Amino acid sequence: MLYPEIEPYEHGMLDVGDGHRMYWETCGNPAGKPALVVHGGPGSGCSANLRRYFDPARYRVVLVDQRGCGRSTPHAGAPVADLSANTTGRLLADFELLRTRLGIEKWLLFGGSWGSVLSLTYALRHTGRISEIVLMGLATDRHLEIEMLIRGLGAYFPEAFARFRDGVPEAERDGDLSAAYHRLLMDPDPAVHHRAADAWCAWEDAMLPGVPPHDVFEDPAYRLCFARLVTHYFSNRAFLEDGVILREAGKLAGIPAVLVQGVLDTNNLVGTPWLLHHAWPGSELVMLADVGHTTSAASMQQALIDATDRFADRVRG
């Protein structure tokens, strides 16, 4: 059961350079154990519900909206957007800048899906700043994982994929669909970029059987922001070397970690949770039956809260 709803006791806009300002907030106990929530997407932004996975009496929870989304500015859902300064390296630098500004020495990382990729990459580059890690909906940087979401799942959802594929010009349908969609999404013509956003987000929903459609996709600006950022990172293969997270995961040995995964999550098709768990000495893998790529299932919520509760009073070392 999630903790009760809570409001931030502090929030602000951090100038992170390149003309970007990142929204951040802190909730819970100012003297509690620091934890950073790393949202997914890319481009979903932080929801109020993510505050509720932590005991507010024991945690100082930090939430941010990554560059270009949520309450951060400039917003990628504006009619015209420049994503040139939106890269994995810059997002990680934003986290580090906020950590130092808030006077935090070490914090727990809590993330899922794209948030897993960011959390793992941040932990590998700043290992000494991490106390524990809790991840769900596991993903790494492998190009195979990204390609599966763009095209590989087409065999499982052929009708939806046919509509998705037909959303780009015929000459581009056999190439990188994320790059083709990104070109359409960045077109200044609203008729072009909104039609592409609708098609991309329809495919996002189709890939999650058994999960209710994203309510947030009802907002055209959100759809455009989300689709632009996802295709930006997908077409650039997360701005990371293929497979580097799994190759270097052994460096995270000694950092306590709980990895929560639904048995029905499509990332299991390419072995992501098992490969990550076995490459990371000391990590704990929790597999949940009848759960897909979602946090709405009660068993997923409970597993995540069990993990944060367990780490809440762990001595910070």
C-alpha positions, -999 to +999 in steps of 0.1 A: +000+000+000+014+034-010+021+060+017-004+088+020-002+118-004+023+144+006+032+179-007+068+192-011+083+212+017+107+229-008+109+233-045+127+254-071+140+259-107+177+251-110+197+268-138+215+238-154+230+257-183+224+256-221+193+278-215+176+250-194+160+253-160+152+220-141+123+218-118+130+200-085+112+194-052+119+178-018+093+159+003+092+141+036+117+146+064+144+173+058+167+152+081+158+119+065+177+096+043+181+113+008+166+095-022+165+107-058+135+097-080+146+092-116+115+092-138+111+073-170+100+081-205+122+098-216+100+127-211+073+115-187+081+139-158+076+132-122+041+125-108+029+132-073+023+094-070+061+088-070+064+106-037+044+078-021+069+050-023+089+064+006+081+067+043+079+105+047+091+102+083+123+086+073+131+098+038+141+131+022+128+125-012+141+145-041+121+145-074+130+163-106+116+168-141+144+160-165+153+185-192+125+194-216+096+178-197+072+183-168+077+217-152+113+222-165+119+247-192+121+251-222+094+224-228+099+199-256+061+201-262+063+237-275+055+242-311+092+246-319+118+229-298+156+226-297+168+193-282+205+197-290+214+202-253+193+173-242+216+143-238+222+115-213+255+131-201+238+165-195+209+148-175+235+131-153+253+164-148+220+180-138+216+154-111+251+161-097+246+198-097+214+194-078+230+170-053+257+195-045+233+224-043+211+205-018+242+195+003+236+157-001+266+134+002+249+102-009+214+093-020+194+062-028+184+060-065+148+050-074+138+046-110+122+025-137+123+019-174+143+048-189+149+058-152+167+025-149+191+034-177+198+068-162+201+055-127+225+028-137+246+051-158+247+077-131+257+051-105+285+038-127+299+073-131+294+085-095+296+052-076+307+070-044+275+091-043+251+062-042+238+045-010+214+020-025+194+015-057+158+004-063+147-002-099+117-016-117+107-022-153+143-029-160+162-015-190+198-009-198+213+008-228+215-021-252+206-012-288+188-045-290+163-034-263+156-001-280+152-018-314+127-043-298+105-014-287+107+003-321+102-027-344+108-060-326+074-061-309+057-057-342+053-095-345+034-096-312+011-067-321+009-068-359-022-047-365-010-019-342+025-021-357+012-018-393-006+014-383+026+026-366+048+018-395+024+035-420+027+067-400+060+075-417+068+081-455+069+048-474+106+053-482+115+053-445+093+023-433+122-002-435+147+020-418+150+034-383+114+043-374+125+063-344+146+086-365+118+088-391+092+097-365+116+122-349+120+141-381+082+144-383+079+153-347+104+182-351+086+196-381+073+231-372+040+224-389+015+215-361-005+193-384+026+172-391+041+170-356+008+164-338-002+136-362+032+119-356+028+123-318-006+107-320+008+077-339+038+073-317+018+074-285-007+049-299+021+025-304+034+031-269-001+021-256-003-009-279+030-023-265+015-026-230-013-052-231-033-054-200-023-019-189-049+009-192-040+036-218-019+065-206-043+092-193-015+118-198-016+111-235-049+130-237-029+162-235-015+172-269+014+191-255+023+161-233+020+137-263+043+159-283+069+164-256+070+127-247+072+115-284+099+140-292+121+131-263+116+093-267+125+094-304+154+118-297+169+093-273+159+062-292+173+075-325+206+084-307+206+050-289+205+068-255+238+085-263+256+055-248+279+028-261+260-004-269+260-027-238+283-006-216+260-009-186+260-047-185+298-048-192+305-025-163+277-036-138+303-054-117+316-021-106+283-016-086+292-046-063+288-034-028+259-011-035+227-028-021+201-031-048+166-045-053+155-051-089+118-056-093+104-070-126+071-082-138+071-116-155+050-102-183+073-072-190+083-072-226+120-065-217+121-101-205+121-112-241+157-101-245+167-112-210+174-078-195+165-085-158+185-118-156+215-104-174+216-073-152+211-093-120+239-118-129+263-090-139+257-072-106+271-090-076+249-087-046+218-074-064+185-089-056+160-098-083+123-099-075+101-114-102+063-108-100+038-131-117+010-116-138+026-081-138+039-063-169+057-030-175+037-010-149+037+002-114-001+001-111-002-035-099-005-038-061+022-064-060+047-041-078+039-012-055+043-034-024+076-048-036+090-014-042+078-001-008+093-032+009+126-023-006+126+014+004+113+005+039+142-020+042+168+006+032+153+035+052+172+029+084+203+014+068+234+032+080+247+056+054+283+045+047 
